[in-house]
Amino acid sequence: MTHHVLHLVYAFEAVMVLAGLLLRDSAVEHVGVVALGATLAIHTVVLVLQDLSKGRKRWLRIALFVVVLVLLLASILGLIVIVGGFRAIRS
């Protein structure tokens, strides 16, 4: 039952994002993206806690990999923004 409701929530949020894109309504799109991100984050935390309670450690390695990947991508994006800013100042 819980999985079915979760799938419905994901589907509804995806429809909100698509409707916002198709109707060019940024408010609907924004709410859909935020809701989708929050649902995904909460679902991930629940899965990680379930695995940790069962004594599994694979989520810890996956979480560490994701954190390192996000930090690496944020650093690269930051460098791109800084270099773009310097180019804008020179022009």
N, C-alpha and C positions, 0 to 999 in steps of 0.2 A: 504494500500500500504506500509506504513512504517513498519508495523509488518511483512509483507512478506519479505521485504528486510532484516530486522533484523534477521529473521529466516534463511535466506540464508547466512548471514554473520556468524552466529553461526555454521551452518552446514559446511561451508567452513573451518572455523578455526578448527573444530573438525576433519575434513578430513585431514587437515595439520598435526595435532598432531598424528593421527593414521598412516598417511603415514610416518612421521618421525620415529615412533616406528617400523613399519614394515620394512622400508628400512634401518633402523639403521643410519639415518642421523640426527645427533643431532642439526644441524643448522635449519633444517626445523621444527623439533619438538619444538625447543626453540622459533622460531618465532611464531609458532602456539599457544603455551602456553601463550606467552606474549600478542599476539593479542587477544586471548580469555579472558585473565584476564582484559585487557584494555576495551574490549567491555562490559564485565560483569560489571565492575566498572562504566562505563559511563551510562549503562542502569539502574543500581541501583540508581545512582544519579538522573537521569531523573524521575524515578518512585517516589522517595522520594520527589522531588520538586513538582511533580504533586499532590501528596497526601497532602503536606503541603499547597499548594495553594488552595486546596479544604477544608482546615480546619481539615483534619484528623491528628491524633497524633499517630496512631499505628506504623508508620515507625520509629518514634523517639524511642519508646520502643524496637522495633526490632533492630535498629541500636545500641542502648546501650547494649543490650544483646550480639550482635555480637562482639562489641568492648571488652566487659568483657571476652567473651569466647576466643577471639584471644589472649588477654593478659595472660589469664590463661594458654592456651596451649603453648604460647611462654615461659612462666616461667617454666613450666614443662619440656619443651624441653631443656631449658637452664640448668636446674638442671641435666638432664640426660647427657648432654654434659660435664658439670663440673665434675660430678662423674666419667664419663668415662675417662676424662683426668687425674684425680687423680689415677685411676686404672692403666692407661698406664704408669704413672710416677713410680709407685711402682714396676711394673714388670720389 
